């Protein structure tokens, strides 16, 4: 996964809160740490960073 800013419409709240895979959105777990996703905030403000998780299927594709 890149450290780039994500569009405002994605990822979902569940993905940002570590309750769903950051890649596919599955919520079945178990999950593994998958780095951070940074989300743009108001113009001129610093982006917010979220620690995210991935399901085992997507964990190998996730890099920080």
KOLBAVEX-597980 format. One record per residue (C-alpha): residue in three letters; chain; x, y, z. Coordinates in steps of 0.1 Angstrom, whole numbers, plus 5000, padded with zeros to 4 digits. Layout:
# residues N
<roro><r>ala</r><c>A</c><X>X</X><Y>Y</Y><Z>Z</Z></roro>
...
END
This chain:
# residues 64
<roro><r>unk</r><c>A</c><X>5000</X><Y>5000</Y><Z>5000</Z></roro>
<roro><r>unk</r><c>A</c><X>5013</X><Y>5034</Y><Z>4992</Z></roro>
<roro><r>unk</r><c>A</c><X>5015</X><Y>5063</Y><Z>5016</Z></roro>
<roro><r>unk</r><c>A</c><X>4997</X><Y>5086</Y><Z>4992</Z></roro>
<roro><r>unk</r><c>A</c><X>4966</X><Y>5106</Y><Z>5002</Z></roro>
<roro><r>unk</r><c>A</c><X>4934</X><Y>5086</Y><Z>4997</Z></roro>
<roro><r>unk</r><c>A</c><X>4904</X><Y>5102</Y><Z>4980</Z></roro>
<roro><r>unk</r><c>A</c><X>4878</X><Y>5115</Y><Z>5004</Z></roro>
<roro><r>unk</r><c>A</c><X>4853</X><Y>5088</Y><Z>4994</Z></roro>
<roro><r>unk</r><c>A</c><X>4875</X><Y>5059</Y><Z>5004</Z></roro>
<roro><r>unk</r><c>A</c><X>4885</X><Y>5040</Y><Z>5025</Z></roro>
<roro><r>unk</r><c>A</c><X>4855</X><Y>5033</Y><Z>5047</Z></roro>
<roro><r>unk</r><c>A</c><X>4853</X><Y>5041</Y><Z>5084</Z></roro>
<roro><r>unk</r><c>A</c><X>4856</X><Y>5003</Y><Z>5092</Z></roro>
<roro><r>unk</r><c>A</c><X>4888</X><Y>5002</Y><Z>5071</Z></roro>
<roro><r>unk</r><c>A</c><X>4902</X><Y>5032</Y><Z>5089</Z></roro>
<roro><r>unk</r><c>A</c><X>4894</X><Y>5019</Y><Z>5123</Z></roro>
<roro><r>unk</r><c>A</c><X>4910</X><Y>4985</Y><Z>5117</Z></roro>
<roro><r>unk</r><c>A</c><X>4878</X><Y>4966</Y><Z>5115</Z></roro>
<roro><r>unk</r><c>A</c><X>4880</X><Y>4957</Y><Z>5078</Z></roro>
<roro><r>unk</r><c>A</c><X>4907</X><Y>4949</Y><Z>5053</Z></roro>
<roro><r>unk</r><c>A</c><X>4921</X><Y>4981</Y><Z>5037</Z></roro>
<roro><r>unk</r><c>A</c><X>4923</X><Y>4964</Y><Z>5003</Z></roro>
<roro><r>unk</r><c>A</c><X>4890</X><Y>4944</Y><Z>4999</Z></roro>
<roro><r>unk</r><c>A</c><X>4869</X><Y>4957</Y><Z>5028</Z></roro>
<roro><r>unk</r><c>A</c><X>4862</X><Y>4922</Y><Z>5042</Z></roro>
<roro><r>unk</r><c>A</c><X>4854</X><Y>4922</Y><Z>5079</Z></roro>
<roro><r>unk</r><c>A</c><X>4859</X><Y>4886</Y><Z>5087</Z></roro>
<roro><r>unk</r><c>A</c><X>4895</X><Y>4887</Y><Z>5101</Z></roro>
<roro><r>unk</r><c>A</c><X>4919</X><Y>4877</Y><Z>5113</Z></roro>
<roro><r>unk</r><c>A</c><X>4938</X><Y>4908</Y><Z>5102</Z></roro>
<roro><r>unk</r><c>A</c><X>4975</X><Y>4917</Y><Z>5101</Z></roro>
<roro><r>unk</r><c>A</c><X>4990</X><Y>4952</Y><Z>5103</Z></roro>
<roro><r>unk</r><c>A</c><X>4991</X><Y>4969</Y><Z>5069</Z></roro>
<roro><r>unk</r><c>A</c><X>5008</X><Y>5002</Y><Z>5074</Z></roro>
<roro><r>unk</r><c>A</c><X>4992</X><Y>5036</Y><Z>5074</Z></roro>
<roro><r>unk</r><c>A</c><X>4967</X><Y>5054</Y><Z>5052</Z></roro>
<roro><r>unk</r><c>A</c><X>4967</X><Y>5092</Y><Z>5052</Z></roro>
<roro><r>unk</r><c>A</c><X>4935</X><Y>5110</Y><Z>5046</Z></roro>
<roro><r>unk</r><c>A</c><X>4932</X><Y>5146</Y><Z>5034</Z></roro>
<roro><r>unk</r><c>A</c><X>4915</X><Y>5170</Y><Z>5058</Z></roro>
<roro><r>unk</r><c>A</c><X>4904</X><Y>5206</Y><Z>5053</Z></roro>
<roro><r>unk</r><c>A</c><X>4924</X><Y>5226</Y><Z>5028</Z></roro>
<roro><r>unk</r><c>A</c><X>4957</X><Y>5238</Y><Z>5042</Z></roro>
<roro><r>unk</r><c>A</c><X>4956</X><Y>5213</Y><Z>5071</Z></roro>
<roro><r>unk</r><c>A</c><X>4978</X><Y>5183</Y><Z>5077</Z></roro>
<roro><r>unk</r><c>A</c><X>4965</X><Y>5149</Y><Z>5066</Z></roro>
<roro><r>unk</r><c>A</c><X>4954</X><Y>5124</Y><Z>5093</Z></roro>
<roro><r>unk</r><c>A</c><X>4972</X><Y>5091</Y><Z>5095</Z></roro>
<roro><r>unk</r><c>A</c><X>4954</X><Y>5059</Y><Z>5103</Z></roro>
<roro><r>unk</r><c>A</c><X>4970</X><Y>5025</Y><Z>5112</Z></roro>
<roro><r>unk</r><c>A</c><X>4952</X><Y>5000</Y><Z>5089</Z></roro>
<roro><r>unk</r><c>A</c><X>4950</X><Y>4962</Y><Z>5086</Z></roro>
<roro><r>unk</r><c>A</c><X>4947</X><Y>4937</Y><Z>5058</Z></roro>
<roro><r>unk</r><c>A</c><X>4933</X><Y>4902</Y><Z>5055</Z></roro>
<roro><r>unk</r><c>A</c><X>4958</X><Y>4874</Y><Z>5050</Z></roro>
<roro><r>unk</r><c>A</c><X>4950</X><Y>4873</Y><Z>5013</Z></roro>
<roro><r>unk</r><c>A</c><X>4960</X><Y>4909</Y><Z>5008</Z></roro>
<roro><r>unk</r><c>A</c><X>4987</X><Y>4912</Y><Z>5034</Z></roro>
<roro><r>unk</r><c>A</c><X>5016</X><Y>4902</Y><Z>5010</Z></roro>
<roro><r>unk</r><c>A</c><X>5006</X><Y>4929</Y><Z>4985</Z></roro>
<roro><r>unk</r><c>A</c><X>5006</X><Y>4955</Y><Z>5013</Z></roro>
<roro><r>unk</r><c>A</c><X>5039</X><Y>4974</Y><Z>5017</Z></roro>
<roro><r>unk</r><c>A</c><X>5046</X><Y>5005</Y><Z>5038</Z></roro>
END
